[in-house]
Amino acid sequence: MSAQTMRRLGIGMFIVGGALALLIAGLSTWANTEAVYYGFPHMTMNRLTTLSCPHFIAWDEETEVRARLTNTNPYPATLGIKSWVSVPLAWEVHTEHRKLQPGETWQWSRPIGSEENRVLRHFVFVTVYTFGGYPMPQRQGMCGIYVLPLRGVRGDTVMWLALALAMLLLVGGWWLWRRGQGEETTSTVLKWTVHFFLVLVPLTVVTALWVSWALAIVLLVVNVLLIVIVGLSSLMHAS
């Protein structure tokens, strides 16, 4: 394989991998943003960090959301969890209570399904609230789940496979591009852009899936602006 072919193939793989990774981050961020404005009651600013939701769900999939609640009091206490799950034109509310001994943890879960809980065609929304009682504060968590137009598979399995493929293309494309450079001089702008995206794209994915949808929006905007700037710069240079 010639050096020029390696460079072109590497850049092509790099672009496809980056686009796939940003698509995953964008869909997850879209779902979580829609959840915030769906209309669920906002009970507290204290975040329920133990809430666990799938990021993606298939069209016919049934799964569950989970949360952990531990009695940190030095005495037995009855703790409560209230959850809202989207249904067409409204939401369903469940409230559960359980008496816990000191230090005991409640592994709470609630089933959800794409067919019964899908709204706005593409999403399932969930919010979970834990009742407070001194010295335990009330907490609330919220998540949006994107519904994939697929059947017979698990949504998060598709996500992990797509992420693995995206990272393989991204890193493999970068490696091929580097090997194909040889003695030929490469544009400083192109070098800077490739290496910057090699860090920025995985950072955007991690932020969107596990850190903050609001920060993910900022990083996605940075990605788009950088793509536009580099594209315009390349067009001006070519002309």
Long-range contacts (C-beta under 8 A, 24 or more apart in sequence): 3-180, 3-181, 3-182, 3-184, 4-180, 5-180, 6-176, 6-177, 6-179, 6-180, 7-176, 7-177, 7-180, 7-181, 8-180, 9-173, 9-176, 9-180, 10-172, 10-173, 10-174, 10-175, 10-176, 10-177, 10-178, 10-179, 10-180, 11-173, 11-177, 11-194, 12-173, 13-169, 13-170, 13-172, 13-173, 13-176, 14-169, 14-170, 14-173, 14-174, 14-177, 14-194, 14-197, 15-173, 16-169, 16-173, 17-165, 17-166, 17-167, 17-168, 17-169, 17-170, 17-171, 17-172, 17-173, 17-201, 18-166, 18-170, 18-197, 18-201, 20-162, 20-165, 20-166, 20-169, 21-163, 21-166, 21-167, 21-170, 21-201, 21-202, 21-204, 21-205, 22-201, 22-204, 22-205, 22-220, 22-223, 24-159, 24-162, 24-163, 24-166, 24-205, 24-208, 24-209, 25-204, 25-205, 25-207, 25-208, 25-209, 25-216, 25-219, 25-220, 26-208, 26-220, 27-56, 27-146, 28-55, 28-56, 28-146, 28-208, 28-209, 28-213, 28-216, 29-208, 29-213, 29-216, 29-217, 29-220, 30-144, 30-146, 31-55, 31-122, 31-123, 31-143, 31-144, 31-145, 31-146, 32-142, 32-143, 32-144, 32-213, 33-144, 33-213, 33-217, 34-120, 34-123, 34-125, 34-144, 35-123, 35-125, 35-126, 35-127, 35-142, 35-143, 35-144, 36-142, 36-144, 36-213, 38-86, 38-91, 38-119, 38-125, 38-144, 39-91, 40-84, 40-91, 40-125, 40-127, 40-142, 41-84, 41-127, 42-140, 43-129, 43-138, 43-140, 44-129, 44-132, 44-137, 44-138, 44-139, 44-140, 46-137, 46-138, 46-139, 46-140, 47-139, 47-140, 47-141, 48-128, 48-129, 48-130, 48-139, 48-140, 48-141, 49-139, 49-141, 50-141, 51-128, 51-141, 51-142, 51-143, 53-126, 53-143, 53-145, 54-145, 54-155, 54-156, 55-145, 55-146, 55-155, 55-156, 55-159, 55-209, 56-145, 56-146, 56-147, 56-148, 56-155, 56-156, 56-158, 56-159, 57-112, 57-114, 57-124, 57-145, 57-146, 57-147, 57-148, 57-155, 57-156, 58-114, 58-147, 58-148, 58-150, 58-151, 58-152, 58-153, 58-154, 58-155, 58-158, 59-114, 59-115, 59-147, 59-148, 59-149, 59-150, 59-151, 60-114, 60-115, 60-151, 60-152, 61-113, 61-114, 61-153, 61-154, 61-155, 62-111, 62-112, 62-113, 62-114, 63-111, 63-112, 63-113, 63-154, 63-155, 64-109, 64-110, 64-111, 64-112, 65-109, 65-110, 65-112, 65-126, 65-128, 65-143, 66-107, 66-108, 66-109, 67-108, 67-109, 67-128, 67-130, 67-141, 68-105, 68-106, 68-107, 68-108, 69-100, 69-105, 69-106, 69-108, 69-130, 70-100, 70-103, 70-104, 70-105, 70-106, 71-100, 71-101, 71-102, 71-103, 71-104, 71-105, 71-106, 71-136, 72-103, 72-135, 72-136, 73-102, 73-135, 73-136, 74-102, 75-102, 76-100, 76-101, 76-102, 77-133, 77-136, 79-106, 79-130, 79-131, 79-133, 79-136, 80-130, 80-131, 81-106, 81-108, 81-128, 81-129, 81-130, 81-131, 82-128, 82-129, 82-130, 82-131, 83-110, 83-126, 83-127, 83-128, 83-129, 84-126, 84-127, 84-128, 85-110, 85-112, 85-117, 85-124, 85-125, 85-126, 86-117, 86-118, 86-119, 86-123, 86-124, 86-125, 86-126, 87-116, 87-117, 87-119, 88-118, 88-119, 89-119, 91-125, 112-145, 114-147, 118-147, 121-147, 122-146, 122-147, 123-147, 163-205, 166-205, 167-202, 170-198, 170-201, 170-202, 171-198, 174-198, 189-230, 189-233, 193-226, 193-230, 196-226, 197-223, 197-226, 200-226
